[in-house]
Amino acid sequence: MIPQLFVEKIDLGDGRSITIETGRLAKQADGSVVVRMGDTMILATAVSARTSNPGVDFLPLTVDYREKFAAAGRFPGGFFKREARPSDSEVLTMRLVDRVLRPLFPDDYHAETQVMIQLMSHDEEVMPDALAGLAASAALAVSDIPFYNLISEVRVARIDGKLVINPSREELEKSDIDMMIGASMDSVAMVEGEMKEISEAEMIEAIKFAHEAIKVQIEAQYRLQAAFGKKEIRTYEGEKENEEIYKKVKAAAYDKIYAIAKVGSAKHERGAAFAEVKEEVKALFTEEELAADGDLVSKYFYKTNKEAVRNVVLELGVRLDGRKTTDIRPIWCETDYLPRVHGSSLFTRGETQALATVTLGTSREANQIDSPSEQGEEKFYLHYNFPPFSTGEAKPLRGTSRREVGHGNLAQRALKNMIPADCPYTIRIVSEVLESNGSSSMATVCAGTMALMDAGVQMVKPVSGIAMGLITDGEKFAVLSDILGDEDHLGDMDFKVTGTADGITACQMDIKIDGLRYDIMEQALAQARDGRMHILGKLTETIATPRSDVKAHAPKIITRTIPGNFIGALIGPGGKVIQELQKATGTTIVINEVDEQGVIEILGTDPAGIEAVLAKIASITFKPQLGEAYEVKVIKMLDFGAVVEYTAAPGNEVLLHVSELAWERTENVADVVKMGDVFQVKYLGVDPKTKKEKVSKKALVPRPPREEKKE
């Protein structure tokens, strides 16, 4: 018997709709739904263990998003015809969903939990990542897993001044806003996206517009939950508590932590002072007590530490390093730090430091994107590396982390729209985080800007970035500029904003509390703008404008367009011509066919080599005009004529037939011309009989008068 299907519909108000259904697929999961928009279908499942692992004091939540190639009727690329490790775009979607879901589980719920989202059918008109958050929340809604609040996520774009929810990829190309918003019914929890220099007010307007659409999607989840039959939330064993231990720890530690926090100190000095207080607190307990409840002592010390530090900010307006809420840490910058790279810069802000490098290449070095939902290439991309030594730690290296992918993508989106459209290079930025204590992604944006200008990339405008924080007790609040790592950890918001002097280019916001007011968000954006402008001033003090040209050791790139029918001649049989030309000139030559035209990229460090390639292209594409005169040089003697080469196009040869040497009958070619002779010929076009090009020397001299026949 086919199981009963429960379906709810969400009307987007413009003829499009989304449906959520449950009851038919993946019934052994704790919760499962299928979300459909157009022909795009996503299956989301939620499963959570019934018991927690002993000693685990956090939520081991895994959010996994995968796109199946079969969903788009395609095979996976490469030799191994099976989906393997997730692509960057899949990882970014996982992060978008994870960041909204994670804060909404109970603080004391520590059971292994998996939310798995799969693209099962792909419609080119529907971008599936915008549906992943809705699918994940709906799967939790029909389960018995403890979950505070239902959420959803939408993409918002602005096309021709009009805000649109969940646009197609084609529509998104015309938009000046591309933002993903995640929210519950009453609170925005996550914002991430890129913009083309919009104002703070325009950003708030887009967030509010998206939130209204999200509310409609959450209402549909509640309807589905009611129709399916809301399950009773499972009971679970929460964290053990001991009020007596908490009071003892707080009484011993609070004032000491408060005193350390209000003085202002460096990260390691402060950490050592806090560790000393913790040891003093542990000394108040016997070895037996610590063996039994040492985890509670550590937990309550952290809780006390968090409360004391937050109160110092709210009551005194003083931060852990002694700054006021709006102060930016000291900044110093340097460009051209690495002598042999194409562009480099160092950006240091407080205890955060990023070293950025720029590498310039041809379209052959473009980053290829090949996923079920997107195919194409990126000619500008940024990679971010966060080694453990940057925080003074020794950890195993296990490949690129999700965090590194996410931070690199944010910095890339911040800078990409400031790369001029006519830039001929493929550009790769690599950011090496050398020190980290607060927002290395924003340091990457700043270092990336300077490295691009140092490399001679003619950026439209320089970009800076800042991370904002928030501490609130529900009534009082403090917005913090340029947050420390501890302030991110202990605070209620992490809001990263990048932009030029004229507007915002990218943002990423995570809210850790319910009910963030829009007036607080507006203050954070205004304060962020002041901070961005201060940081931008430091960047432009170091390098005000891009270098006028690339460096001497960096490759220059010249682009030429030729008719498509000449591409074969430039490549030669089996690539012989182009290979020999690259070897002889020390250049790299890339040919792409676009709209029946050959777009040629010539990359090299030697100007003479580039000129030689240009001369060869001119020679191959040289096309003489009917009736025009051209200078030629004799390069071969034949019995029936001479092979001549156009001096303006070396290598471009044509036969000068003996009959076209002179008006008089020529018995011997050598009587008229010799090897190496240079003279003018007239181009006569293509001989209709031989179908070969024809030139004439005699046509440029007057024809002698005919002799009269004698009687």
N, C-alpha and C positions, 0 to 999 in steps of 0.2 A: 504494500500500500504506500502510495506517495504521501510523505508527511505534509501537514498543513503549512502553508506559506503565509507569513505575516508581512505586509508591505505598507510603508508610509511614503508619501510623496512630498517633495519640497519644491514649491513653485518659485523660480527665480525672477518671475515677473516680466520676462522679455520673450516668452515662448519656449524657453528652456526649462528643464526640470531635473531634479535628482530624486532617485528612489532608494530607499533602504529596505532591505528584506532580510528575514531570518526564519529559521525553522526547517530549512531543507539541507543545507550543506554543513559539513564539519560538526556534526552533532555531538561528538565526544569532547570537543573543546568546551571550556566553561562558558564561553560566549562566542558567537560567530555571526557575521552579517555579510551581505553582499551590497555594495554601494554601486549604483549605476548612473551614469550621465551620458546621454547619447549612446554610443556603442562601447564606451569605456566601462569596464566592470572590475571592481576591486573586491577581493575577499580579505576580510580581517578577522582574526581569531585572537582570543585572550584566554590564557591558561595560567593558573597560579597554584603553587604547591600548597598542600593542606597544612604543612608544618614548616617552621623556620629552622634553618641550620643553626646549631648551637654556636654561640659566640658572634653571630652576625648582628651588627648594630646599625644596619642601613637597609634600604630597599634594593635588592638585587633585581632591578628591572631591566629587561632587554626589549628594545623596540627594534624590529627588523622589517625593512621594506625592500621588496625585490620586484623587478620587472621581468616577466617571462618573455623571451623572444617570440615564442609561439603566439603571444597575445597580439603581436603585430604581423603575424604570418611570415616571420623571418627566422633564419638560422643564426646562431651565435657566430661571431667572426673568429678567425684564427683556426688552428688545426684541431683544437680540443672543442668539439661541438657540444659543449654543455655550459650552462651558466656556472660561473665560479665565484671568485671574490666579488663583493659589491663594488659597483662603480662609484665615482665621487658623487654623482647626482643622486644615487640611491642613498649613500651615506648622509648627504645633506637633508634628504627627506626624513630619514630616521631621526636626525637631530631635531628637526622642526617639530616632530610629533612628541619625542621624548621630553623636550623642554616644557611643553604644556602639560603633559600627563603627570610627570614625576611629582610636582608639588601637591597634587590633589589626592594622593594616597595618604592614609593615616600615618602620622609620624612614627608610630610604634609597630607598623606593619612591615615585617622583614622576611616574608616568604618569597621564594624564587618566583618571579612573574615574567611571562613572555607575552608580548603583543606582536603578532606577525601579520604583515600586510602584503598582499601579492596582487600585482597587476595581471589580470587574467585575460582581458580583452582590451585592445587599445584603439581608440578613435582619434584620428589625426586632429579633429576639431576640439578635443578635450585634453587638457593637461592634467595627468593623474595625480601629481603631487598635491594639488589643491584639495583633493578628496581624501587624502590619507588620514588626516586628523579626525575628520568626521567619521570615517570607517572605524578607527581605533576606539573612539569614544563610544560609538554605538555598540561595538562588540562588548565593551565593559558594561554598558547599560543593560544588556540582556543576560549578564552573568551574575553570580553571587559574590564576586570579588569586591572587597571593601574599596570604595572609590568615592571621594568627597562630592564631586560635582561634575556634571556632564559638560563637555566642551565641544568646540568645533574649530576648524580653520578654513579660511578662504583666501584666495588671491584677489587683490584689488589693483586695478589699473586705471589710468586716466587717458582716454583717447579723445582727442579734439575737445578737451576741456570737460568731458563727461566721465564720471566714475563708473566703472564696470566691475561686476563680480565674476570671477573665474573666466577670464577671456581665453580665447584660443591662442595658440602660439603665434599665428599670423597677426591677430589683433594686437598681441603684446608687443610686436615689433614696432607698432605705431604709437606706443604709449610712452609717456614721460614718467610714469610711476609703475614699479613692479614690486609690490609688497605682499608678504604673507602675514596674516594676522591670526593669532590664536587667542580664544577667549572663552570664558564661561558666560552664563547668563548675565552676571552682574559685574564682571571684571575682565579687562584685557590682561592677558598673561604673557603674550609673546608677540613681538613685531620683528620682522626681518625683511630687508629688501634694498633695492637700489632706485635712485631717482635722478632726474636730470636737473639738478640745482633748483629744487623746490624750496619754498619757505616753510618755516616751522608751523605756521597757521594752516598751510595746505596739507602738511603731513597729519596734523591733528584731524582735519576734516576727513581725510582718507581713512584714518583709523576708526573714527566714529561711524562712517558709512559701512565699513566692513563689519563692525560690531553689530549693527542692526541686522545684517544678513545672517550673522552667526546665531543670533537669538532665534531666528526662524528655524534654523537647522537644529538647534537644541530642543525646541518645542516638538519637532518631528520625532526626535529620539525619545522624548518622554511619552509621546503617543504610542510609539512602537513598543516601548517598555510595558505600558499598560495593556496593550492588546495581546502581547506575548505572555503576559503574566509576570509581574515584577517578582523576582526571586528574593527570598529572605537572605539578607547579607550574612555570609558565613561567620561563625564565631572563630576567633583566633586568640592565641596566647600572646598578649602584648608584652612590652618590656617590663621587667620587674622594677618596682619602685620602692623607695624607703625614705619617707619624709624626714626621719631623724637624721639619716646620713646627709640628706640635702641641706638641712638646717645647719648641721655641723660644718659642712664644707663651705657654705655661703658665709657663715659667721667668721670663719678663719681666713677666707680668701677675698671677699668682695672689696673691702677697703684697700687692701694691698694692691689688688689689680687696678682699682680706680686710680690710686696714686701713681702707678706706673703709666697708665694710659694718658693721664692728663699732663704728664711731663713732656712727652714727645721724644721719640728715640728712633734709631735705625732698626731695620727688620731683625737682624741677628742679635743685637743688644736687647731689644724688646723681647724676643723669643727666649733668650737666656734668663731674663728677669722673670718672665711668666713661669718658666720651667722651675726656677728656684722656689717660687711661691707654691707650685704644685707639689714639690718635694716636701716643703714644710707642712702642707696639708696632709700628705700621705703619712708623715711622721706622727700624726695625731691618732693613727689607727695601728692596732697590733698586726703582726704578721698573719695571724689567723683571720682577722677581720678583712685584711687586704686579699687574702687568698679566697675568701668567700664573696666579698663585695667590692673588689678592686675595680671592676668594670663600672660599678655605680659611682665610685669616688671620681674616676676619670670623667664620666658622663656629667656629673654634677659640677665638677670643676669647669668643664667647657661651658655649661649652661651659665654658671656664675660669671665666667670670663666674658661671655657674650653680653650679658645684661649690664655688666659694669662698663664695658667699652662703649656700648650704645648709649648709656646714660651720660657718659662724659661728653659725647657729641651733642646730645639733646639738651643737656643742662648748661654746659660750658661753651659749646661751639668749638671745642678743641678736638683735633683728630690724633690718631696714634703717633703720627710723625711730627706733631706740633703745629700743623697747618690749620688755617681757618677753612670753613666749608668751601669757599670759592677759590682758594689758592691752588696754583699749579706748581708742581715740583720743579726744581731747577733743571734747565735743559741745556745741553751742548750738542753741537752737530759738527760733522765733517764730511766733505765729499772727496772723491778721487782717492780714497784710502787704499784701494788695491790697485797696483800699477798695471796689471795686464788684463784686467777684465774690461768690458766695454763701458761699464758705468758702475759706480759704487758709492755708498754713503753709510755713515754711522749716525744713529740717532739715539741719544741717551736722555732719559727723563727720569730723575730720581734714581731708583734702583732697577729700572727697566732699560734694556739696551737691545737694539736690533741692528744687524749689519745686512744691508741689502745689496744685491748685485743685479745688474741688467745684462742680458745677452741678446744680441741682435742677429737675426737670421732671415732666410728666405721663407716663402710660403711652404717649402718642403718641411720646415720645422714646426708648422702649425700643430696645435694639439687636436688630435682627431677624436671626435665624439661619436660613438656608435652604440646607442642603446635602443631598446624597443620603442621608446617614446621620443627620441631625438637623434638626429644624425646631422653632422656638420663639422665645423672646425673652429678653433679659437686662434686668432693671430696675436692675442694678448692674453697671457695667463701668468698666475703668480702661485708659487709654492712656498709654504711656511713650515719651518722646522723648529721644534721645541725640544732640544736635548735636555736630559735630566740635570746636567751641570748648571743650567741656567737658574735653577732654584737651589743649588748646592746639594743635590741629591745624587745617589748612585743607584740607578735602576736599569733593569734589562731593556734592551731595545727590541721592540717587537713590530717593526714596520711602522708605516704612517698611521697615526691614530685618528679616530673620528674628530677629535678636537682640532688636530692640525689641519685636516681637510676643511672643517668649518671656519676656522680663523683665516685660513688662506683664501677661502672663497669670499669672505666678507671684505678683506683688503682688496681683492681683485675687483669686486663690484664697486668699491669706493673709487678706484682709479680708472676703470675701463672707459668711461664716457669722456674722460679728459685726454684720451689718445686721439689725435686728429684722424679724421676719416681717410685722408690721403697719405697717411704714414705707410711707406712701402715695406717696412720691416715686420717680421714676426718677432715679438718681444716676450722674453721670459724674465720674470723677476723671481729671485729666490731670497727669502728673508730668513736669516739665521738669528734666532733669539739667543743672545749671549748672557743676558741677565733678565730675570723676571720678578717683578713685584707690582703687578697691576697693569693690565691691558697691554700685553705685547702685540695684540692685533692692531691696536691703534698706533703703536710705535712702528709697526710694519708699514702702515699707510704713510706715515711721515717719512720713514727711511726710503720707501719706494718712490715717493714723489721726488726726493732729492737725487736718488740714483738715476731716475729717468732723465732729469734735467742734466745731470753730469754726463750721461751717455749721449746727449745731443738730441734726444727725442723732443720734438717741439710740442710739449704739452699745451693744451688750450689754457689751463689755469692750474696752479698748484693746489694740492688737497692736503688737509690736515684732519686729524681725528682725535677724539677724546672719549673717555669712559666716565659715565656719571653713575653715582650711587644714591641710595636713599636709606635713611633710618627713620622709622616712625613708630610711635607707641599707640597709634590710633587717633591721637589728638595733635600732639606736637610732631613736627617732622623736620628733617634736615636733608637738603639735597647736596650731595658731595661732588665736587669737581675733581677729575683725575684721581679715581679711587685706587687705593692700595689693594693688594691681594687679600689681606685680612678684612678690609672693608667690604670687598665683594663677598667673602665667605660669611661674614657676620651680618651683612646688611640685607635689605629687602628688595633691592633692584640692581640690575646691571644693565645700563643703557649706553650703548656705544653709538656715537654719531660722527659721521665724516662729512666733509664738504669743502667747497671753495669759499671765497669771500662773498659769493653771490647766492649760495644756496646749498642744500643738503644733497649729497650724492649717494649715501648709503646709511643704513642703521641696523642695529640689532638690539632688541630689548627683551630681557627676561624679568618677570615680576614674581617674587616669592611670597607675596601676600595677596589676600582677597581684597577687592574693592579699591584699587588705586584710582584716586580721583583725577579727573582731567585737568583740574587746576594745578595739581602737583606735576603732572606730565608737561604741562605748558611751561611751568617754572623750570623744570629740568632742561627742556629744549632751549629756553632763553639763556639759561646759565651755561649750557653746553656751547651755544654760539659764542659767548664771550670767551670761553676757554679755547675754542677752536681758533678764534681770531688771534689770541695771544700766541698760541703754538705756531700758527701760520706765519706770524711775524718773525719768530725764531728761525723758521725754515728759510724764509726769503732773505734774512740777514746773512745766512750761510751761502745761499745761491739764489739770486734774485730772478734770473731768467735761464732758460735752457741754453746750453752751449750752442754756438752758431752751427757747428758741424760735429760729426762723430770724431772720436779720437783717432790719432794717426794709426794705431795698431788695430783699430776696430774696422770692420768691413763697411765699405760704402756700397750702397745699392742703387742701381740705375734701372729704371723700368722702360721698356719699349713695347710698342704694339705693332704687329705686322699682320698682313692679310693671312688668313688661315692656310691658303694654298702654298705658302712659303715655309710652313713648319717642317715639312718633310725634308726640304733641301737643307735647312739649318741643322736638323738632327743627323741626316745622312744615313746611308745603308747600315743597319745594325747599330746606329748611334755613333758611327765613326767620326763624322764631322764635328759634332758637339764635344765628344770626348777628347779629340785631338786639340780642339780649340781651348777647352778648359785646362788641359795639360800645358799647352804652350803659353797661356796667358796668366796662369795661377788664379783663375777665377772659378766661381761656381755659377752655373747657368741653369735656370729653371724655366721651363716652358709650360704654360697652362693654356688650354684652349677655352676661350670664353666668347660666346655668341659668334662663333665662326671666325674669331680673331685669335692670333697668337700673342699672349701676354708674356713677355720675356723679362725675367729678373736676372740681373747681372750683379753678383756679389764678389767683392774683392778689396784688397788693401792697397794694391798698386794701381795708381791712375793710368799708367801706360797700358797695363793689361786690360783694364776696362775699355780704354779707347780702342784697343786692338779688336775687342769683341764687337764694339759698336761699328767699327769699320767693316768687319766681316758681315754683320747683319745688313749694313748699307749695301754691301756688294751683292749679297744674295737676293736682296729685295729690289735691287736696281732695275728699273723698267724704263728703257728708252722710249721717247715719244716720237711718233711718226713725223718725219720731215726735219727733225732737229739734228744739229751737228754735235759730235762728241769727239773728244780726244782719245786716241787709242795708241796702243803700243804693240809692235809685232813680237809674238812670243813663240811662233812656230812657222817654219817654211814648208809648204807643200807644192807638189807639181801643179796643182790646179788652183792655187791661191795661197793666202797667208791667214793664219789664225791670229787674231788681234784681241787684245784685252782692253776693256775700258779703264783708263787710268783713274777715273773717279770711283770705280768699283772693281778693285783687284779680284781676280778669280772669275769675273764675269766675261766670258769669251764669246766670240762670234767669228764666223768664217767670212773673210773678205775674198770673194771669188776673183779669179784672174780676169774675168770679163769686166769687173768693176774697178780695176786698177787705173786704167787710163782709157781715153777715147780711142787711141790708136790700138791696133791689134798687138797684144803682148804675147810673145813666144815664150819668154822666160820670166818667171815671177821675179827672180833676183835682179832683172834689169830695171825694175821699178822700185822695189822695197827690199830692205835687208833686215836681219834680226836686230831688234832693239830700236828700230826706227819709230819715232813718235810723230803722229800727224792727225789730221781731222778726217772724219768720215761722216757721211749723212745716213741716218737711219731710215730705211725704206719699208719697214714693217715686215710682215710674214709673207714669204713667197707662196702664192697660191698653188704652185706646182709641187714644190719640195716640202712645203709646210714648215720651213725653217726660216729663222730671222735672216734679214738681208741688209747689208750695209754697202756703201759705195764711196770710193775715194774720188772717182772721176766726176761724180755728181756735184762736187764743190768747186770744180774749175770750169770755165767756159768751154763750150764745145767748139773745137776749131772749125772754120768754114770748110765745106766740102770742095775738093778740087774738081774743076770742070773736065769732063772727058774730052780727049783730043779727037778731032774728025779723022 
